[in-house]
Each structure stands twice: as structure tokens, then as C-alpha cells.
Amino acid sequence: MKTPMDEEDLPQPLPLDDPDLNRIVDRTLLPLAKTFSQRKLEAYRLETLRQMSVNPQMIALVRNIKRPKVAESGTEAVHTPSAEEPLRSSGGGSKGELQ
């Protein structure tokens, strides 16, 4: 019953060495670090990493994390003038505009 469209909809798995995926897994397992032995934690971490690398929602999350990183490098020049903005308009008007 699978159609070619169904197969195209499945995202490609993330590489297990993806830094964003590893950071998410590490943060997820951080509370377990106090209760698990180092060996058990590493085994659990690897299994979690494998499962998350093929989870379509996790793949989408990690790919969405990566997009802003590219934009950040391009917007650094934009952020520099905006840092001066409060100095130019210290009357509080900029706070209302930003919100």
C-alpha cells in the first residue's frame, strides 16, 4: 500500500555524530547521570542517539536548529547597529517598538 510519495516523505536519518543531536541527547540524559553508572549511561545514550537519529520529529527539530545558525553568521552585522539603538533612543520609546 505504500506509494512513492510516502517514501519521499520520510526524512533521511541524521548522522550519529551530528553535534546538535548529541547536544539534545546529552541534555535529555543529564538527570540520569546521577543515578546511572558511567557504563550504563553511555550504553543508554548510544541507544537513545540511535533512536532519535531516525525519529522524523527529532530530525525536523535538529534541522530547524541548524537553519538559524546559518542566519546568525549573516546577521551579525545587523546586530551590531541594533546594539547601539538603546543608546540613541534612551527615552524608552524603543522598548514599545520592540514589543
GULO-300610 format. One record per atom (N, C-alpha, C, O): residue number from 1; residue in one letter; atom name; z, y negated, x. Coordinates in steps of 0.02 Angstrom, whole numbers, plus 50000, padded with zeros to 5 digits. Layout:
<sites>
NUM a CA Z Y X
...
</sites>
This chain:
<sites>
1 m N 50000 50060 50040
1 m CA 50000 50000 50000
1 m C 50000 49937 50043
1 m O 49992 49882 50016
2 k N 50009 49944 50107
2 k CA 50009 49884 50149
2 k C 49939 49855 50153
2 k O 49889 49891 50158
3 t N 49936 49791 50150
3 t CA 49872 49757 50157
3 t C 49870 49725 50226
3 t O 49923 49716 50257
4 p N 49811 49708 50251
4 p CA 49809 49673 50316
4 p C 49849 49609 50316
4 p O 49875 49589 50368
5 m N 49855 49577 50259
5 m CA 49893 49514 50255
5 m C 49967 49527 50270
5 m O 49999 49487 50303
6 d N 49993 49583 50245
6 d CA 50063 49600 50257
6 d C 50077 49607 50332
6 d O 50129 49584 50356
7 e N 50032 49639 50367
7 e CA 50042 49649 50439
7 e C 50038 49583 50476
7 e O 50074 49573 50526
8 e N 49996 49537 50453
8 e CA 49990 49472 50486
8 e C 50052 49430 50475
8 e O 50070 49389 50517
9 d N 50085 49441 50418
9 d CA 50145 49402 50402
9 d C 50204 49419 50447
9 d O 50250 49379 50454
10 l N 50204 49479 50477
10 l CA 50260 49499 50519
10 l C 50256 49462 50586
10 l O 50205 49467 50620
11 p N 50309 49426 50604
11 p CA 50308 49391 50668
11 p C 50315 49439 50726
11 p O 50342 49494 50719
12 q N 50289 49418 50783
12 q CA 50296 49458 50843
12 q C 50369 49457 50866
12 q O 50401 49405 50862
13 p N 50395 49514 50890
13 p CA 50464 49515 50914
13 p C 50474 49467 50973
13 p O 50427 49454 51012
14 l N 50533 49442 50978
14 l CA 50550 49398 51034
14 l C 50564 49440 51096
14 l O 50589 49496 51091
15 p N 50549 49413 51155
15 p CA 50568 49449 51216
15 p C 50644 49451 51222
15 p O 50678 49402 51204
16 l N 50671 49505 51248
16 l CA 50744 49511 51254
16 l C 50774 49461 51303
16 l O 50834 49448 51302
17 d N 50732 49433 51347
17 d CA 50758 49384 51395
17 d C 50749 49312 51371
17 d O 50758 49265 51410
18 d N 50731 49303 51307
18 d CA 50724 49236 51280
18 d C 50790 49199 51284
18 d O 50840 49223 51258
19 p N 50792 49141 51318
19 p CA 50857 49106 51328
19 p C 50891 49084 51263
19 p O 50952 49087 51258
20 d N 50851 49061 51215
20 d CA 50881 49039 51151
20 d C 50911 49098 51113
20 d O 50965 49092 51085
21 l N 50875 49154 51112
21 l CA 50901 49213 51079
21 l C 50965 49237 51113
21 l O 51013 49255 51079
22 n N 50966 49237 51179
22 n CA 51025 49259 51215
22 n C 51084 49212 51202
22 n O 51141 49236 51196
23 r N 51072 49148 51197
23 r CA 51125 49100 51183
23 r C 51155 49112 51114
23 r O 51215 49109 51105
24 i N 51111 49125 51065
24 i CA 51135 49139 50997
24 i C 51177 49202 50995
24 i O 51230 49204 50964
25 v N 51153 49255 51028
25 v CA 51190 49318 51030
25 v C 51257 49308 51064
25 v O 51308 49333 51041
26 d N 51257 49272 51120
26 d CA 51320 49260 51156
26 d C 51370 49222 51113
26 d O 51429 49239 51111
27 r N 51347 49171 51077
27 r CA 51392 49134 51033
27 r C 51417 49177 50976
27 r O 51475 49170 50954
28 t N 51374 49220 50951
28 t CA 51393 49264 50896
28 t C 51447 49312 50917
28 t O 51494 49326 50880
29 l N 51441 49338 50978
29 l CA 51488 49389 51001
29 l C 51549 49361 51037
29 l O 51594 49398 51056
30 l N 51552 49296 51046
30 l CA 51608 49265 51081
30 l C 51676 49285 51054
30 l O 51721 49299 51094
31 p N 51686 49287 50988
31 p CA 51752 49307 50962
31 p C 51771 49379 50981
31 p O 51831 49396 50984
32 l N 51722 49421 50993
32 l CA 51736 49491 51010
32 l C 51757 49500 51083
32 l O 51783 49552 51102
33 a N 51746 49450 51124
33 a CA 51760 49455 51195
33 a C 51834 49469 51208
33 a O 51852 49501 51258
34 k N 51878 49447 51164
34 k CA 51950 49457 51173
34 k C 51972 49528 51154
34 k O 52022 49553 51179
35 t N 51933 49559 51108
35 t CA 51955 49625 51083
35 t C 51915 49683 51113
35 t O 51941 49739 51116
36 f N 51855 49671 51134
36 f CA 51814 49725 51162
36 f C 51821 49727 51238
36 f O 51833 49676 51270
37 s N 51815 49787 51265
37 s CA 51812 49793 51339
37 s C 51745 49764 51361
37 s O 51699 49758 51321
38 q N 51740 49747 51425
38 q CA 51679 49718 51452
38 q C 51619 49766 51442
38 q O 51564 49744 51424
39 r N 51631 49829 51453
39 r CA 51577 49879 51447
39 r C 51555 49886 51375
39 r O 51495 49888 51361
40 k N 51602 49889 51329
40 k CA 51586 49896 51258
40 k C 51552 49832 51233
40 k O 51504 49836 51194
41 l N 51575 49775 51256
41 l CA 51545 49712 51235
41 l C 51473 49707 51259
41 l O 51430 49684 51222
42 e N 51459 49728 51320
42 e CA 51391 49725 51347
42 e C 51345 49772 51308
42 e O 51288 49754 51294
43 a N 51369 49832 51291
43 a CA 51329 49879 51252
43 a C 51315 49850 51182
43 a O 51259 49855 51157
44 y N 51366 49821 51152
44 y CA 51359 49792 51085
44 y C 51312 49732 51088
44 y O 51271 49722 51042
45 r N 51317 49692 51140
45 r CA 51274 49634 51150
45 r C 51201 49655 51155
45 r O 51157 49624 51125
46 l N 51188 49707 51194
46 l CA 51119 49730 51203
46 l C 51090 49756 51137
46 l O 51032 49741 51121
47 e N 51130 49793 51099
47 e CA 51106 49818 51035
47 e C 51094 49760 50986
47 e O 51045 49760 50950
48 t N 51139 49711 50986
48 t CA 51130 49653 50942
48 t C 51067 49615 50962
48 t O 51029 49592 50920
49 l N 51057 49608 51027
49 l CA 50998 49573 51053
49 l C 50934 49609 51030
49 l O 50886 49577 51009
50 r N 50934 49675 51034
50 r CA 50875 49713 51013
50 r C 50862 49704 50938
50 r O 50805 49694 50918
51 q N 50915 49706 50898
51 q CA 50906 49698 50826
51 q C 50883 49628 50808
51 q O 50838 49619 50766
52 m N 50912 49578 50839
52 m CA 50894 49509 50823
52 m C 50824 49492 50847
52 m O 50790 49449 50818
53 s N 50801 49524 50900
53 s CA 50735 49508 50927
53 s C 50679 49529 50880
53 s O 50623 49502 50886
54 v N 50691 49575 50834
54 v CA 50640 49596 50786
54 v C 50654 49572 50715
54 v O 50614 49584 50670
55 n N 50710 49537 50705
55 n CA 50727 49511 50639
55 n C 50684 49449 50624
55 n O 50688 49400 50661
56 p N 50643 49451 50571
56 p CA 50599 49394 50557
56 p C 50635 49328 50549
56 p O 50610 49276 50571
57 q N 50695 49328 50519
57 q CA 50732 49266 50510
57 q C 50756 49239 50577
57 q O 50754 49179 50589
58 m N 50778 49283 50621
58 m CA 50801 49262 50687
58 m C 50743 49236 50729
58 m O 50750 49188 50766
59 i N 50686 49269 50723
59 i CA 50626 49247 50760
59 i C 50608 49176 50738
59 i O 50593 49134 50780
60 a N 50609 49164 50673
60 a CA 50593 49098 50647
60 a C 50644 49046 50672
60 a O 50626 48991 50690
61 l N 50707 49066 50671
61 l CA 50760 49020 50694
61 l C 50750 49002 50767
61 l O 50753 48943 50785
62 v N 50738 49051 50810
62 v CA 50729 49038 50881
62 v C 50667 48996 50893
62 v O 50667 48951 50935
63 r N 50613 49010 50857
63 r CA 50552 48971 50866
63 r C 50561 48900 50843
63 r O 50531 48854 50871
64 n N 50602 48889 50792
64 n CA 50617 48821 50770
64 n C 50660 48784 50820
64 n O 50656 48723 50826
65 i N 50702 48820 50856
65 i CA 50742 48789 50908
65 i C 50697 48764 50964
65 i O 50708 48710 50992
66 k N 50645 48802 50980
66 k CA 50602 48785 51036
66 k C 50559 48723 51022
66 k O 50544 48686 51068
67 r N 50539 48712 50960
67 r CA 50495 48655 50945
67 r C 50527 48588 50962
67 r O 50494 48547 50994
68 p N 50589 48576 50942
68 p CA 50619 48511 50960
68 p C 50626 48501 51035
68 p O 50623 48444 51058
69 k N 50634 48554 51074
69 k CA 50641 48546 51146
69 k C 50578 48514 51175
69 k O 50582 48472 51220
70 v N 50521 48534 51150
70 v CA 50458 48505 51174
70 v C 50455 48432 51153
70 v O 50433 48389 51192
71 a N 50477 48417 51093
71 a CA 50475 48349 51068
71 a C 50525 48304 51106
71 a O 50511 48245 51116
72 e N 50581 48332 51127
72 e CA 50631 48292 51162
72 e C 50603 48262 51226
72 e O 50616 48204 51241
73 s N 50566 48301 51264
73 s CA 50539 48275 51326
73 s C 50490 48218 51313
73 s O 50485 48171 51353
74 g N 50454 48222 51257
74 g CA 50407 48170 51241
74 g C 50440 48109 51210
74 g O 50411 48055 51211
75 t N 50500 48115 51184
75 t CA 50533 48059 51151
75 t C 50587 48027 51194
75 t O 50622 47982 51171
76 e N 50594 48049 51255
76 e CA 50646 48019 51298
76 e C 50633 47944 51307
76 e O 50680 47904 51308
77 a N 50571 47925 51314
77 a CA 50555 47854 51323
77 a C 50571 47816 51259
77 a O 50589 47757 51262
78 v N 50566 47848 51202
78 v CA 50582 47816 51138
78 v C 50657 47806 51132
78 v O 50680 47756 51105
79 h N 50696 47854 51157
79 h CA 50768 47850 51151
79 h C 50797 47793 51194
79 h O 50848 47764 51176
80 t N 50766 47778 51250
80 t CA 50792 47726 51294
80 t C 50795 47658 51259
80 t O 50847 47626 51261
81 p N 50741 47635 51227
81 p CA 50746 47571 51191
81 p C 50795 47574 51133
81 p O 50828 47524 51119
82 s N 50801 47630 51098
82 s CA 50846 47634 51042
82 s C 50919 47630 51065
82 s O 50963 47610 51027
83 a N 50931 47649 51127
83 a CA 50999 47643 51154
83 a C 51017 47569 51163
83 a O 51076 47551 51160
84 e N 50967 47527 51173
84 e CA 50979 47455 51180
84 e C 50986 47421 51112
84 e O 51012 47365 51108
85 e N 50963 47453 51059
85 e CA 50964 47424 50993
85 e C 51033 47397 50972
85 e O 51037 47340 50949
86 p N 51087 47436 50979
86 p CA 51152 47409 50958
86 p C 51171 47346 50997
86 p O 51208 47304 50971
87 l N 51148 47339 51059
87 l CA 51163 47280 51098
87 l C 51128 47219 51069
87 l O 51155 47164 51069
88 r N 51067 47229 51044
88 r CA 51029 47173 51016
88 r C 51056 47152 50947
88 r O 51059 47093 50932
89 s N 51076 47201 50906
89 s CA 51099 47184 50839
89 s C 51170 47211 50830
89 s O 51181 47262 50799
90 s N 51218 47175 50859
90 s CA 51287 47198 50856
90 s C 51321 47175 50792
90 s O 51381 47185 50783
91 g N 51283 47145 50746
91 g CA 51312 47121 50684
91 g C 51325 47176 50633
91 g O 51350 47162 50579
92 g N 51309 47237 50649
92 g CA 51321 47292 50603
92 g C 51262 47306 50557
92 g O 51263 47354 50519
93 g N 51211 47264 50560
93 g CA 51152 47275 50518
93 g C 51115 47339 50536
93 g O 51086 47371 50493
94 s N 51117 47357 50599
94 s CA 51080 47417 50619
94 s C 51113 47480 50591
94 s O 51078 47530 50579
95 k N 51178 47479 50579
95 k CA 51211 47537 50550
95 k C 51184 47550 50481
95 k O 51171 47608 50464
96 g N 51176 47500 50442
96 g CA 51150 47508 50375
96 g C 51078 47533 50376
96 g O 51057 47573 50334
97 e N 51039 47509 50425
97 e CA 50969 47530 50430
97 e C 50964 47603 50452
97 e O 50921 47640 50428
98 l N 51008 47625 50496
98 l CA 51005 47693 50521
98 l C 51024 47742 50466
98 l O 50996 47797 50463
99 q N 51070 47725 50423
99 q CA 51090 47770 50370
99 q C 51038 47768 50317
99 q O 51045 47803 50266
</sites>
